[in-house]
Amino acid sequence: MRQYTKPKKGYEKKFFNQQRGFKTLTKPSLSAIKQHKKEMEALIDQMRAITADEMIRILNPKIQGWANYYRRVVARETFQHLDHWLWQKLWRWAVRRHPKKGRSWVADKYYKTIKGRRWRFVGEENLLNKYALVKIERHLIIRQGKIRL
């Protein structure tokens, strides 16, 4: 958790000299991100010889679970960072599996454009989930008042 001062805008910027209020943001901790990366990297390193479908079947629950856990905090940039990091790991995995093939062949085999989203990692039947595609849901503000049952 961290507090940021709210920027002055419009009327406040024109007529007030002092800052007005703070904004508190909760983000995934660096240690949680680092731990998740370590676990994912260990999984990918262990699965050097399996097919892309098996890789996707093993990684999807991990991605979905971690993203769902952090979907209620300010995590968009973190999700984008993890998607890019995972793309790099899977690209290295794919290139390593086919040392005598060119990079364009590897890209055609493992990456497709699906619903306008390019470079999606696919297998024969499965599609790898992305962190950034998990919908961020903000917490509900509970107002004081009567509760009706």
DRENVEXZA-164989 format. One record per residue: x, y, z of N, C-alpha, C in turn; residue number from 1. Coordinates in nm, 3 decimals. Example, Ala and Ser with C-alpha at 12.3 -4.5 7.8 and 13.67 -1.06 7.14 Angstrom:
<pts>
n.c1:1.319, n.c2:-0.569, n.c3:0.780, ca.c1:1.230, ca.c2:-0.450, ca.c3:0.780, c.c1:1.320, c.c2:-0.330, c.c3:0.780, resi:1
n.c1:1.285, n.c2:-0.225, n.c3:0.708, ca.c1:1.367, ca.c2:-0.106, ca.c3:0.714, c.c1:1.290, c.c2:0.003, c.c3:0.787, resi:2
</pts>
This chain:
<pts>
n.c1:0.085, n.c2:-0.118, n.c3:0.000, ca.c1:0.000, ca.c2:0.000, ca.c3:0.000, c.c1:0.089, c.c2:0.123, c.c3:0.000, resi:1
n.c1:0.044, n.c2:0.224, n.c3:-0.071, ca.c1:0.119, ca.c2:0.348, ca.c3:-0.076, c.c1:0.022, c.c2:0.462, c.c3:-0.099, resi:2
n.c1:0.051, n.c2:0.575, n.c3:-0.035, ca.c1:-0.033, ca.c2:0.693, ca.c3:-0.054, c.c1:0.036, c.c2:0.790, c.c3:-0.149, resi:3
n.c1:-0.043, n.c2:0.842, n.c3:-0.242, ca.c1:0.004, ca.c2:0.942, ca.c3:-0.337, c.c1:-0.079, c.c2:1.068, c.c3:-0.317, resi:4
n.c1:-0.017, n.c2:1.183, n.c3:-0.335, ca.c1:-0.095, ca.c2:1.307, ca.c3:-0.328, c.c1:-0.174, c.c2:1.321, c.c3:-0.457, resi:5
n.c1:-0.297, n.c2:1.368, n.c3:-0.443, ca.c1:-0.380, ca.c2:1.387, ca.c3:-0.561, c.c1:-0.330, c.c2:1.509, c.c3:-0.637, resi:6
n.c1:-0.319, n.c2:1.500, n.c3:-0.768, ca.c1:-0.279, ca.c2:1.618, ca.c3:-0.844, c.c1:-0.391, c.c2:1.721, c.c3:-0.847, resi:7
n.c1:-0.353, n.c2:1.847, n.c3:-0.847, ca.c1:-0.453, ca.c2:1.954, ca.c3:-0.856, c.c1:-0.499, c.c2:1.966, c.c3:-1.001, resi:8
n.c1:-0.630, n.c2:1.980, n.c3:-1.018, ca.c1:-0.686, ca.c2:1.991, ca.c3:-1.153, c.c1:-0.786, c.c2:2.105, c.c3:-1.156, resi:9
n.c1:-0.803, n.c2:2.161, n.c3:-1.271, ca.c1:-0.908, ca.c2:2.259, ca.c3:-1.295, c.c1:-0.917, c.c2:2.371, c.c3:-1.193, resi:10
n.c1:-1.030, n.c2:2.379, n.c3:-1.124, ca.c1:-1.060, ca.c2:2.484, ca.c3:-1.028, c.c1:-0.957, c.c2:2.487, c.c3:-0.914, resi:11
n.c1:-0.921, n.c2:2.369, n.c3:-0.862, ca.c1:-0.824, ca.c2:2.361, ca.c3:-0.753, c.c1:-0.689, c.c2:2.416, c.c3:-0.796, resi:12
n.c1:-0.649, n.c2:2.382, n.c3:-0.916, ca.c1:-0.519, ca.c2:2.426, ca.c3:-0.966, c.c1:-0.515, c.c2:2.579, c.c3:-0.980, resi:13
n.c1:-0.628, n.c2:2.635, n.c3:-1.017, ca.c1:-0.634, ca.c2:2.778, ca.c3:-1.042, c.c1:-0.641, c.c2:2.860, c.c3:-0.913, resi:14
n.c1:-0.716, n.c2:2.811, n.c3:-0.811, ca.c1:-0.743, ca.c2:2.893, ca.c3:-0.695, c.c1:-0.682, c.c2:2.846, c.c3:-0.562, resi:15
n.c1:-0.628, n.c2:2.726, n.c3:-0.555, ca.c1:-0.571, ca.c2:2.677, ca.c3:-0.430, c.c1:-0.423, c.c2:2.647, c.c3:-0.446, resi:16
n.c1:-0.343, n.c2:2.685, n.c3:-0.347, ca.c1:-0.200, ca.c2:2.660, ca.c3:-0.353, c.c1:-0.162, c.c2:2.526, c.c3:-0.291, resi:17
n.c1:-0.240, n.c2:2.476, n.c3:-0.198, ca.c1:-0.202, ca.c2:2.354, ca.c3:-0.129, c.c1:-0.266, c.c2:2.231, c.c3:-0.193, resi:18
n.c1:-0.201, n.c2:2.117, n.c3:-0.172, ca.c1:-0.255, ca.c2:1.991, ca.c3:-0.223, c.c1:-0.383, c.c2:1.956, c.c3:-0.147, resi:19
n.c1:-0.473, n.c2:1.888, n.c3:-0.215, ca.c1:-0.599, ca.c2:1.852, ca.c3:-0.151, c.c1:-0.616, c.c2:1.702, c.c3:-0.152, resi:20
n.c1:-0.582, n.c2:1.637, n.c3:-0.043, ca.c1:-0.612, ca.c2:1.496, ca.c3:-0.027, c.c1:-0.506, c.c2:1.402, c.c3:-0.081, resi:21
n.c1:-0.529, n.c2:1.277, n.c3:-0.052, ca.c1:-0.438, ca.c2:1.172, ca.c3:-0.093, c.c1:-0.516, c.c2:1.061, c.c3:-0.160, resi:22
n.c1:-0.443, n.c2:0.980, n.c3:-0.235, ca.c1:-0.501, ca.c2:0.863, ca.c3:-0.299, c.c1:-0.419, c.c2:0.743, c.c3:-0.253, resi:23
n.c1:-0.483, n.c2:0.642, n.c3:-0.200, ca.c1:-0.414, ca.c2:0.523, ca.c3:-0.152, c.c1:-0.428, c.c2:0.412, c.c3:-0.256, resi:24
n.c1:-0.316, n.c2:0.358, n.c3:-0.301, ca.c1:-0.317, ca.c2:0.251, ca.c3:-0.401, c.c1:-0.251, c.c2:0.126, c.c3:-0.342, resi:25
n.c1:-0.311, n.c2:0.014, n.c3:-0.368, ca.c1:-0.255, ca.c2:-0.114, ca.c3:-0.328, c.c1:-0.208, c.c2:-0.185, c.c3:-0.454, resi:26
n.c1:-0.083, n.c2:-0.226, n.c3:-0.456, ca.c1:-0.025, ca.c2:-0.293, ca.c3:-0.572, c.c1:0.035, c.c2:-0.426, c.c3:-0.528, resi:27
n.c1:0.052, n.c2:-0.521, n.c3:-0.620, ca.c1:0.121, ca.c2:-0.645, ca.c3:-0.583, c.c1:0.264, c.c2:-0.612, c.c3:-0.538, resi:28
n.c1:0.309, n.c2:-0.676, n.c3:-0.431, ca.c1:0.443, ca.c2:-0.647, ca.c3:-0.380, c.c1:0.549, c.c2:-0.703, c.c3:-0.473, resi:29
n.c1:0.666, n.c2:-0.642, n.c3:-0.469, ca.c1:0.776, ca.c2:-0.688, ca.c3:-0.553, c.c1:0.817, c.c2:-0.830, c.c3:-0.516, resi:30
n.c1:0.809, n.c2:-0.862, n.c3:-0.388, ca.c1:0.846, ca.c2:-0.998, ca.c3:-0.346, c.c1:0.745, c.c2:-1.101, c.c3:-0.399, resi:31
n.c1:0.616, n.c2:-1.065, n.c3:-0.405, ca.c1:0.515, ca.c2:-1.156, ca.c3:-0.459, c.c1:0.536, c.c2:-1.177, c.c3:-0.609, resi:32
n.c1:0.570, n.c2:-1.071, n.c3:-0.680, ca.c1:0.596, ca.c2:-1.081, ca.c3:-0.824, c.c1:0.719, c.c2:-1.168, c.c3:-0.848, resi:33
n.c1:0.824, n.c2:-1.143, n.c3:-0.770, ca.c1:0.948, ca.c2:-1.218, ca.c3:-0.785, c.c1:0.926, c.c2:-1.367, c.c3:-0.755, resi:34
n.c1:0.849, n.c2:-1.397, n.c3:-0.651, ca.c1:0.820, ca.c2:-1.536, ca.c3:-0.616, c.c1:0.742, c.c2:-1.605, c.c3:-0.726, resi:35
n.c1:0.642, n.c2:-1.536, n.c3:-0.782, ca.c1:0.562, ca.c2:-1.594, ca.c3:-0.890, c.c1:0.649, c.c2:-1.619, c.c3:-1.013, resi:36
n.c1:0.735, n.c2:-1.525, n.c3:-1.046, ca.c1:0.824, ca.c2:-1.544, ca.c3:-1.160, c.c1:0.915, c.c2:-1.665, c.c3:-1.140, resi:37
n.c1:0.965, n.c2:-1.680, n.c3:-1.017, ca.c1:1.054, ca.c2:-1.792, ca.c3:-0.985, c.c1:0.981, c.c2:-1.926, c.c3:-1.004, resi:38
n.c1:0.856, n.c2:-1.934, n.c3:-0.957, ca.c1:0.777, ca.c2:-2.056, ca.c3:-0.972, c.c1:0.750, c.c2:-2.087, c.c3:-1.119, resi:39
n.c1:0.711, n.c2:-1.984, n.c3:-1.195, ca.c1:0.681, ca.c2:-2.005, ca.c3:-1.338, c.c1:0.807, c.c2:-2.045, c.c3:-1.414, resi:40
n.c1:0.918, n.c2:-1.982, n.c3:-1.382, ca.c1:1.044, ca.c2:-2.014, ca.c3:-1.449, c.c1:1.086, c.c2:-2.158, c.c3:-1.419, resi:41
n.c1:1.068, n.c2:-2.201, n.c3:-1.296, ca.c1:1.101, ca.c2:-2.339, ca.c3:-1.259, c.c1:1.013, c.c2:-2.438, c.c3:-1.336, resi:42
n.c1:0.884, n.c2:-2.405, n.c3:-1.350, ca.c1:0.794, ca.c2:-2.492, ca.c3:-1.427, c.c1:0.838, c.c2:-2.502, c.c3:-1.573, resi:43
n.c1:0.869, n.c2:-2.389, n.c3:-1.634, ca.c1:0.909, ca.c2:-2.388, ca.c3:-1.774, c.c1:1.040, c.c2:-2.463, c.c3:-1.794, resi:44
n.c1:1.134, n.c2:-2.446, n.c3:-1.700, ca.c1:1.262, ca.c2:-2.517, ca.c3:-1.710, c.c1:1.244, c.c2:-2.667, c.c3:-1.697, resi:45
n.c1:1.150, n.c2:-2.711, n.c3:-1.613, ca.c1:1.126, ca.c2:-2.854, ca.c3:-1.596, c.c1:1.058, c.c2:-2.915, c.c3:-1.718, resi:46
n.c1:0.984, n.c2:-2.835, n.c3:-1.793, ca.c1:0.903, ca.c2:-2.886, ca.c3:-1.904, c.c1:0.969, c.c2:-2.862, c.c3:-2.038, resi:47
n.c1:1.094, n.c2:-2.897, n.c3:-2.051, ca.c1:1.165, ca.c2:-2.870, ca.c3:-2.176, c.c1:1.118, c.c2:-2.958, c.c3:-2.291, resi:48
n.c1:1.078, n.c2:-3.081, n.c3:-2.261, ca.c1:1.050, ca.c2:-3.177, ca.c3:-2.368, c.c1:0.902, c.c2:-3.201, c.c3:-2.392, resi:49
n.c1:0.813, n.c2:-3.131, n.c3:-2.324, ca.c1:0.670, ca.c2:-3.158, ca.c3:-2.344, c.c1:0.615, c.c2:-3.073, c.c3:-2.458, resi:50
n.c1:0.495, n.c2:-3.106, n.c3:-2.500, ca.c1:0.433, ca.c2:-3.033, ca.c3:-2.611, c.c1:0.378, c.c2:-2.899, c.c3:-2.563, resi:51
n.c1:0.345, n.c2:-2.814, n.c3:-2.657, ca.c1:0.290, ca.c2:-2.683, ca.c3:-2.624, c.c1:0.154, c.c2:-2.696, c.c3:-2.555, resi:52
n.c1:0.073, n.c2:-2.795, n.c3:-2.597, ca.c1:-0.058, ca.c2:-2.815, ca.c3:-2.532, c.c1:-0.043, c.c2:-2.852, c.c3:-2.385, resi:53
n.c1:0.052, n.c2:-2.940, n.c3:-2.356, ca.c1:0.075, ca.c2:-2.978, ca.c3:-2.216, c.c1:0.127, c.c2:-2.860, c.c3:-2.136, resi:54
n.c1:0.215, n.c2:-2.782, n.c3:-2.197, ca.c1:0.269, ca.c2:-2.662, ca.c3:-2.131, c.c1:0.156, c.c2:-2.565, c.c3:-2.097, resi:55
n.c1:0.068, n.c2:-2.542, n.c3:-2.192, ca.c1:-0.044, ca.c2:-2.450, ca.c3:-2.171, c.c1:-0.137, c.c2:-2.504, c.c3:-2.062, resi:56
n.c1:-0.164, n.c2:-2.635, n.c3:-2.065, ca.c1:-0.253, ca.c2:-2.696, ca.c3:-1.966, c.c1:-0.197, c.c2:-2.681, c.c3:-1.824, resi:57
n.c1:-0.065, n.c2:-2.683, n.c3:-1.809, ca.c1:-0.003, ca.c2:-2.669, ca.c3:-1.677, c.c1:0.006, c.c2:-2.522, c.c3:-1.635, resi:58
n.c1:0.037, n.c2:-2.432, n.c3:-1.730, ca.c1:0.058, ca.c2:-2.291, ca.c3:-1.695, c.c1:-0.073, c.c2:-2.213, c.c3:-1.675, resi:59
n.c1:-0.178, n.c2:-2.248, n.c3:-1.749, ca.c1:-0.303, ca.c2:-2.170, ca.c3:-1.742, c.c1:-0.361, c.c2:-2.158, c.c3:-1.601, resi:60
n.c1:-0.371, n.c2:-2.266, n.c3:-1.523, ca.c1:-0.425, ca.c2:-2.248, ca.c3:-1.387, c.c1:-0.339, c.c2:-2.158, c.c3:-1.299, resi:61
n.c1:-0.207, n.c2:-2.164, n.c3:-1.317, ca.c1:-0.118, ca.c2:-2.078, ca.c3:-1.238, c.c1:-0.139, c.c2:-1.931, c.c3:-1.275, resi:62
n.c1:-0.148, n.c2:-1.904, n.c3:-1.404, ca.c1:-0.168, ca.c2:-1.766, ca.c3:-1.451, c.c1:-0.304, c.c2:-1.715, c.c3:-1.403, resi:63
n.c1:-0.408, n.c2:-1.795, n.c3:-1.425, ca.c1:-0.543, ca.c2:-1.753, ca.c3:-1.390, c.c1:-0.557, c.c2:-1.731, c.c3:-1.240, resi:64
n.c1:-0.501, n.c2:-1.820, n.c3:-1.160, ca.c1:-0.510, ca.c2:-1.807, ca.c3:-1.015, c.c1:-0.439, c.c2:-1.683, c.c3:-0.963, resi:65
n.c1:-0.318, n.c2:-1.657, n.c3:-1.012, ca.c1:-0.242, ca.c2:-1.542, ca.c3:-0.965, c.c1:-0.310, c.c2:-1.412, c.c3:-1.008, resi:66
n.c1:-0.358, n.c2:-1.409, n.c3:-1.132, ca.c1:-0.425, ca.c2:-1.289, ca.c3:-1.182, c.c1:-0.557, c.c2:-1.265, c.c3:-1.108, resi:67
n.c1:-0.631, n.c2:-1.370, n.c3:-1.078, ca.c1:-0.756, ca.c2:-1.352, ca.c3:-1.004, c.c1:-0.730, c.c2:-1.302, c.c3:-0.863, resi:68
n.c1:-0.623, n.c2:-1.347, n.c3:-0.800, ca.c1:-0.591, ca.c2:-1.304, ca.c3:-0.665, c.c1:-0.563, c.c2:-1.153, c.c3:-0.662, resi:69
n.c1:-0.495, n.c2:-1.101, n.c3:-0.764, ca.c1:-0.457, ca.c2:-0.960, ca.c3:-0.766, c.c1:-0.547, c.c2:-0.873, c.c3:-0.855, resi:70
n.c1:-0.663, n.c2:-0.924, n.c3:-0.897, ca.c1:-0.746, ca.c2:-0.846, ca.c3:-0.988, c.c1:-0.816, c.c2:-0.729, c.c3:-0.919, resi:71
n.c1:-0.821, n.c2:-0.728, n.c3:-0.787, ca.c1:-0.891, ca.c2:-0.620, ca.c3:-0.714, c.c1:-0.798, c.c2:-0.507, c.c3:-0.672, resi:72
n.c1:-0.670, n.c2:-0.516, n.c3:-0.706, ca.c1:-0.575, ca.c2:-0.410, ca.c3:-0.672, c.c1:-0.529, c.c2:-0.343, c.c3:-0.800, resi:73
n.c1:-0.442, n.c2:-0.245, n.c3:-0.788, ca.c1:-0.392, ca.c2:-0.172, ca.c3:-0.904, c.c1:-0.281, c.c2:-0.258, c.c3:-0.966, resi:74
n.c1:-0.319, n.c2:-0.341, n.c3:-1.066, ca.c1:-0.225, ca.c2:-0.440, ca.c3:-1.116, c.c1:-0.210, c.c2:-0.440, c.c3:-1.267, resi:75
n.c1:-0.265, n.c2:-0.344, n.c3:-1.337, ca.c1:-0.260, ca.c2:-0.347, ca.c3:-1.483, c.c1:-0.117, c.c2:-0.349, c.c3:-1.535, resi:76
n.c1:-0.033, n.c2:-0.259, n.c3:-1.484, ca.c1:0.106, ca.c2:-0.254, ca.c3:-1.529, c.c1:0.180, c.c2:-0.381, c.c3:-1.492, resi:77
n.c1:0.152, n.c2:-0.435, n.c3:-1.376, ca.c1:0.215, ca.c2:-0.561, ca.c3:-1.334, c.c1:0.174, c.c2:-0.674, c.c3:-1.427, resi:78
n.c1:0.046, n.c2:-0.680, n.c3:-1.462, ca.c1:-0.001, ca.c2:-0.784, ca.c3:-1.553, c.c1:0.066, c.c2:-0.771, c.c3:-1.689, resi:79
n.c1:0.080, n.c2:-0.649, n.c3:-1.740, ca.c1:0.146, ca.c2:-0.630, ca.c3:-1.868, c.c1:0.293, c.c2:-0.671, c.c3:-1.862, resi:80
n.c1:0.358, n.c2:-0.638, n.c3:-1.751, ca.c1:0.498, ca.c2:-0.677, ca.c3:-1.732, c.c1:0.511, c.c2:-0.829, c.c3:-1.730, resi:81
n.c1:0.422, n.c2:-0.898, n.c3:-1.657, ca.c1:0.429, ca.c2:-1.043, ca.c3:-1.649, c.c1:0.398, c.c2:-1.109, c.c3:-1.783, resi:82
n.c1:0.306, n.c2:-1.052, n.c3:-1.860, ca.c1:0.278, ca.c2:-1.105, ca.c3:-1.994, c.c1:0.401, c.c2:-1.097, c.c3:-2.082, resi:83
n.c1:0.469, n.c2:-0.984, n.c3:-2.079, ca.c1:0.590, ca.c2:-0.967, ca.c3:-2.160, c.c1:0.700, c.c2:-1.063, c.c3:-2.114, resi:84
n.c1:0.717, n.c2:-1.074, n.c3:-1.983, ca.c1:0.819, ca.c2:-1.164, ca.c3:-1.927, c.c1:0.792, c.c2:-1.309, c.c3:-1.967, resi:85
n.c1:0.663, n.c2:-1.350, n.c3:-1.957, ca.c1:0.627, ca.c2:-1.487, ca.c3:-1.992, c.c1:0.643, c.c2:-1.511, c.c3:-2.142, resi:86
n.c1:0.612, n.c2:-1.411, n.c3:-2.223, ca.c1:0.633, ca.c2:-1.424, ca.c3:-2.367, c.c1:0.781, c.c2:-1.451, c.c3:-2.397, resi:87
n.c1:0.871, n.c2:-1.378, n.c3:-2.331, ca.c1:1.014, ca.c2:-1.400, ca.c3:-2.353, c.c1:1.055, c.c2:-1.541, c.c3:-2.313, resi:88
n.c1:1.006, n.c2:-1.589, n.c3:-2.199, ca.c1:1.041, ca.c2:-1.725, ca.c3:-2.153, c.c1:0.989, c.c2:-1.830, c.c3:-2.251, resi:89
n.c1:0.866, n.c2:-1.814, n.c3:-2.298, ca.c1:0.810, ca.c2:-1.913, ca.c3:-2.389, c.c1:0.875, c.c2:-1.906, c.c3:-2.527, resi:90
n.c1:0.915, n.c2:-1.788, n.c3:-2.570, ca.c1:0.986, ca.c2:-1.775, ca.c3:-2.697, c.c1:1.119, c.c2:-1.850, c.c3:-2.690, resi:91
n.c1:1.192, n.c2:-1.832, n.c3:-2.579, ca.c1:1.319, ca.c2:-1.903, ca.c3:-2.563, c.c1:1.297, c.c2:-2.054, c.c3:-2.557, resi:92
n.c1:1.188, n.c2:-2.097, n.c3:-2.493, ca.c1:1.153, ca.c2:-2.239, ca.c3:-2.487, c.c1:1.128, c.c2:-2.294, c.c3:-2.627, resi:93
n.c1:1.051, n.c2:-2.219, n.c3:-2.706, ca.c1:1.015, ca.c2:-2.264, ca.c3:-2.841, c.c1:1.137, c.c2:-2.268, c.c3:-2.933, resi:94
n.c1:1.222, n.c2:-2.167, n.c3:-2.927, ca.c1:1.342, ca.c2:-2.163, ca.c3:-3.012, c.c1:1.438, c.c2:-2.276, c.c3:-2.973, resi:95
n.c1:1.448, n.c2:-2.302, n.c3:-2.843, ca.c1:1.535, ca.c2:-2.409, ca.c3:-2.795, c.c1:1.486, c.c2:-2.546, c.c3:-2.843, resi:96
n.c1:1.354, n.c2:-2.564, n.c3:-2.852, ca.c1:1.298, ca.c2:-2.693, ca.c3:-2.898, c.c1:1.328, c.c2:-2.722, c.c3:-3.044, resi:97
n.c1:1.349, n.c2:-2.617, n.c3:-3.123, ca.c1:1.370, ca.c2:-2.635, ca.c3:-3.267, c.c1:1.497, c.c2:-2.562, c.c3:-3.311, resi:98
n.c1:1.614, n.c2:-2.613, n.c3:-3.275, ca.c1:1.738, ca.c2:-2.541, ca.c3:-3.303, c.c1:1.772, c.c2:-2.530, c.c3:-3.451, resi:99
n.c1:1.717, n.c2:-2.619, n.c3:-3.535, ca.c1:1.751, ca.c2:-2.617, ca.c3:-3.677, c.c1:1.646, c.c2:-2.546, c.c3:-3.762, resi:100
n.c1:1.547, n.c2:-2.490, n.c3:-3.697, ca.c1:1.442, ca.c2:-2.416, ca.c3:-3.769, c.c1:1.464, c.c2:-2.266, c.c3:-3.751, resi:101
n.c1:1.413, n.c2:-2.189, n.c3:-3.846, ca.c1:1.426, ca.c2:-2.044, ca.c3:-3.839, c.c1:1.326, c.c2:-1.984, c.c3:-3.741, resi:102
n.c1:1.350, n.c2:-1.859, n.c3:-3.707, ca.c1:1.265, ca.c2:-1.792, ca.c3:-3.610, c.c1:1.124, c.c2:-1.769, c.c3:-3.665, resi:103
n.c1:1.112, n.c2:-1.745, n.c3:-3.793, ca.c1:0.978, ca.c2:-1.725, ca.c3:-3.850, c.c1:0.899, c.c2:-1.856, c.c3:-3.848, resi:104
n.c1:0.965, n.c2:-1.970, n.c3:-3.867, ca.c1:0.897, ca.c2:-2.098, ca.c3:-3.857, c.c1:0.845, c.c2:-2.121, c.c3:-3.715, resi:105
n.c1:0.929, n.c2:-2.090, n.c3:-3.617, ca.c1:0.890, ca.c2:-2.105, ca.c3:-3.477, c.c1:0.770, c.c2:-2.015, c.c3:-3.446, resi:106
n.c1:0.774, n.c2:-1.891, n.c3:-3.495, ca.c1:0.664, ca.c2:-1.798, ca.c3:-3.472, c.c1:0.535, c.c2:-1.850, c.c3:-3.535, resi:107
n.c1:0.544, n.c2:-1.904, n.c3:-3.657, ca.c1:0.425, ca.c2:-1.957, ca.c3:-3.724, c.c1:0.368, c.c2:-2.079, c.c3:-3.652, resi:108
n.c1:0.455, n.c2:-2.160, n.c3:-3.595, ca.c1:0.411, ca.c2:-2.283, ca.c3:-3.528, c.c1:0.344, c.c2:-2.255, c.c3:-3.394, resi:109
n.c1:0.401, n.c2:-2.165, n.c3:-3.313, ca.c1:0.355, ca.c2:-2.148, ca.c3:-3.175, c.c1:0.274, c.c2:-2.022, c.c3:-3.150, resi:110
n.c1:0.278, n.c2:-1.924, n.c3:-3.238, ca.c1:0.211, ca.c2:-1.797, ca.c3:-3.212, c.c1:0.112, c.c2:-1.764, c.c3:-3.323, resi:111
n.c1:-0.008, n.c2:-1.725, n.c3:-3.284, ca.c1:-0.115, ca.c2:-1.692, ca.c3:-3.379, c.c1:-0.179, c.c2:-1.560, c.c3:-3.339, resi:112
n.c1:-0.255, n.c2:-1.502, n.c3:-3.433, ca.c1:-0.337, ca.c2:-1.385, ca.c3:-3.405, c.c1:-0.479, c.c2:-1.434, c.c3:-3.378, resi:113
n.c1:-0.532, n.c2:-1.403, n.c3:-3.259, ca.c1:-0.665, ca.c2:-1.448, ca.c3:-3.222, c.c1:-0.746, c.c2:-1.328, c.c3:-3.174, resi:114
n.c1:-0.857, n.c2:-1.303, n.c3:-3.241, ca.c1:-0.946, ca.c2:-1.190, ca.c3:-3.209, c.c1:-0.869, c.c2:-1.058, c.c3:-3.206, resi:115
n.c1:-0.783, n.c2:-1.039, n.c3:-3.301, ca.c1:-0.708, ca.c2:-0.913, ca.c3:-3.314, c.c1:-0.589, c.c2:-0.902, c.c3:-3.220, resi:116
n.c1:-0.567, n.c2:-1.001, n.c3:-3.135, ca.c1:-0.452, ca.c2:-0.999, ca.c3:-3.044, c.c1:-0.343, c.c2:-1.085, c.c3:-3.104, resi:117
n.c1:-0.232, n.c2:-1.020, n.c3:-3.134, ca.c1:-0.121, ca.c2:-1.088, ca.c3:-3.200, c.c1:-0.031, c.c2:-1.158, c.c3:-3.100, resi:118
n.c1:0.045, n.c2:-1.255, n.c3:-3.148, ca.c1:0.146, ca.c2:-1.326, ca.c3:-3.070, c.c1:0.086, c.c2:-1.398, c.c3:-2.949, resi:119
n.c1:-0.027, n.c2:-1.466, n.c3:-2.971, ca.c1:-0.084, ca.c2:-1.549, ca.c3:-2.866, c.c1:-0.023, c.c2:-1.688, c.c3:-2.876, resi:120
n.c1:0.029, n.c2:-1.741, n.c3:-2.766, ca.c1:0.092, ca.c2:-1.872, ca.c3:-2.762, c.c1:-0.017, c.c2:-1.977, c.c3:-2.768, resi:121
n.c1:-0.011, n.c2:-2.065, n.c3:-2.868, ca.c1:-0.114, ca.c2:-2.166, ca.c3:-2.887, c.c1:-0.050, c.c2:-2.303, c.c3:-2.906, resi:122
n.c1:-0.128, n.c2:-2.405, n.c3:-2.877, ca.c1:-0.091, ca.c2:-2.542, ca.c3:-2.906, c.c1:-0.186, c.c2:-2.595, c.c3:-3.012, resi:123
n.c1:-0.200, n.c2:-2.727, n.c3:-3.017, ca.c1:-0.293, ca.c2:-2.786, ca.c3:-3.113, c.c1:-0.437, c.c2:-2.752, c.c3:-3.077, resi:124
n.c1:-0.468, n.c2:-2.757, n.c3:-2.947, ca.c1:-0.606, ca.c2:-2.736, ca.c3:-2.903, c.c1:-0.622, c.c2:-2.620, c.c3:-2.806, resi:125
n.c1:-0.516, n.c2:-2.585, n.c3:-2.734, ca.c1:-0.527, ca.c2:-2.489, ca.c3:-2.623, c.c1:-0.467, c.c2:-2.354, c.c3:-2.657, resi:126
n.c1:-0.507, n.c2:-2.255, n.c3:-2.578, ca.c1:-0.459, ca.c2:-2.118, ca.c3:-2.590, c.c1:-0.412, c.c2:-2.072, c.c3:-2.453, resi:127
n.c1:-0.294, n.c2:-2.014, n.c3:-2.446, ca.c1:-0.240, ca.c2:-1.968, ca.c3:-2.318, c.c1:-0.313, c.c2:-1.842, c.c3:-2.272, resi:128
n.c1:-0.355, n.c2:-1.841, n.c3:-2.146, ca.c1:-0.418, ca.c2:-1.723, ca.c3:-2.088, c.c1:-0.316, c.c2:-1.612, c.c3:-2.075, resi:129
n.c1:-0.366, n.c2:-1.489, n.c3:-2.072, ca.c1:-0.279, ca.c2:-1.374, ca.c3:-2.048, c.c1:-0.324, c.c2:-1.308, c.c3:-1.918, resi:130
n.c1:-0.226, n.c2:-1.259, n.c3:-1.845, ca.c1:-0.258, ca.c2:-1.188, ca.c3:-1.721, c.c1:-0.343, c.c2:-1.065, c.c3:-1.751, resi:131
n.c1:-0.306, n.c2:-0.990, n.c3:-1.854, ca.c1:-0.370, ca.c2:-0.861, ca.c3:-1.882, c.c1:-0.515, c.c2:-0.876, c.c3:-1.929, resi:132
n.c1:-0.556, n.c2:-0.996, n.c3:-1.967, ca.c1:-0.694, ca.c2:-1.015, ca.c3:-2.011, c.c1:-0.789, c.c2:-1.040, c.c3:-1.895, resi:133
n.c1:-0.736, n.c2:-1.055, n.c3:-1.775, ca.c1:-0.821, ca.c2:-1.069, ca.c3:-1.656, c.c1:-0.879, c.c2:-0.932, c.c3:-1.623, resi:134
n.c1:-1.008, n.c2:-0.926, n.c3:-1.609, ca.c1:-1.074, ca.c2:-0.797, ca.c3:-1.584, c.c1:-1.045, c.c2:-0.749, c.c3:-1.443, resi:135
n.c1:-0.995, n.c2:-0.626, n.c3:-1.432, ca.c1:-0.969, ca.c2:-0.564, ca.c3:-1.303, c.c1:-1.103, c.c2:-0.521, c.c3:-1.244, resi:136
n.c1:-1.130, n.c2:-0.562, n.c3:-1.121, ca.c1:-1.254, ca.c2:-0.525, ca.c3:-1.054, c.c1:-1.221, c.c2:-0.444, c.c3:-0.930, resi:137
n.c1:-1.269, n.c2:-0.325, n.c3:-0.923, ca.c1:-1.245, ca.c2:-0.241, ca.c3:-0.806, c.c1:-1.337, c.c2:-0.283, c.c3:-0.692, resi:138
n.c1:-1.294, n.c2:-0.257, n.c3:-0.571, ca.c1:-1.374, ca.c2:-0.294, ca.c3:-0.455, c.c1:-1.500, c.c2:-0.206, c.c3:-0.450, resi:139
n.c1:-1.601, n.c2:-0.259, n.c3:-0.385, ca.c1:-1.726, ca.c2:-0.185, ca.c3:-0.370, c.c1:-1.717, c.c2:-0.093, c.c3:-0.250, resi:140
n.c1:-1.770, n.c2:0.027, n.c3:-0.262, ca.c1:-1.777, ca.c2:0.119, ca.c3:-0.149, c.c1:-1.905, c.c2:0.089, c.c3:-0.075, resi:141
n.c1:-1.892, n.c2:0.055, n.c3:0.051, ca.c1:-2.009, ca.c2:0.023, ca.c3:0.132, c.c1:-2.053, c.c2:0.149, c.c3:0.204, resi:142
n.c1:-2.176, n.c2:0.189, n.c3:0.179, ca.c1:-2.227, ca.c2:0.311, ca.c3:0.238, c.c1:-2.308, c.c2:0.278, c.c3:0.364, resi:143
n.c1:-2.306, n.c2:0.371, n.c3:0.457, ca.c1:-2.380, ca.c2:0.352, ca.c3:0.580, c.c1:-2.528, c.c2:0.369, c.c3:0.552, resi:144
n.c1:-2.607, n.c2:0.284, n.c3:0.610, ca.c1:-2.750, ca.c2:0.294, ca.c3:0.589, c.c1:-2.820, c.c2:0.167, c.c3:0.631, resi:145
n.c1:-2.947, n.c2:0.158, n.c3:0.599, ca.c1:-3.023, ca.c2:0.039, ca.c3:0.636, c.c1:-2.988, c.c2:-0.075, c.c3:0.542, resi:146
n.c1:-2.982, n.c2:-0.192, n.c3:0.601, ca.c1:-2.959, ca.c2:-0.313, ca.c3:0.521, c.c1:-3.092, c.c2:-0.388, c.c3:0.512, resi:147
n.c1:-3.133, n.c2:-0.415, n.c3:0.390, ca.c1:-3.258, ca.c2:-0.487, ca.c3:0.370, c.c1:-3.225, c.c2:-0.631, c.c3:0.332, resi:148
n.c1:-3.293, n.c2:-0.721, n.c3:0.397, ca.c1:-3.273, ca.c2:-0.863, ca.c3:0.367, c.c1:-3.388, c.c2:-0.921, c.c3:0.294, resi:149
</pts>
